[in-house]
Amino acid sequence: MEKQEKIIELLNELKKKQFTGFIRINFSQGGVTRIEKNEEILKKNKT
């Protein structure tokens, strides 16, 4: 349960920072084993 709360906290912080990319979460036997974050290096600004 603690790992799930940390994932939610991570997602909320990324949302605040306007994250552009994707998150991959790997599960094994019902538990989180690995989290990968991929983000665009060059972001286009909307004008």
CORHU-V204210 format. One line per field, one symbol per residue. ss: DSSP state (h for helix, s for strand, l for the rest). phi: phi as a letter, one per 40 degrees, with the letter a starting at -180 (. if undefined). A space follows every 10 residues. Layout:
# CORHU-V204210
ss->???
phi->???
This chain:
# CORHU-V204210
ss->lhhhhhhhhh hhhhhhllll ssssssssll sssssssssl lllllll
phi->.ccccccccd cccccccfdb iabbbbbafg bcbabbbbbc cbbcccb
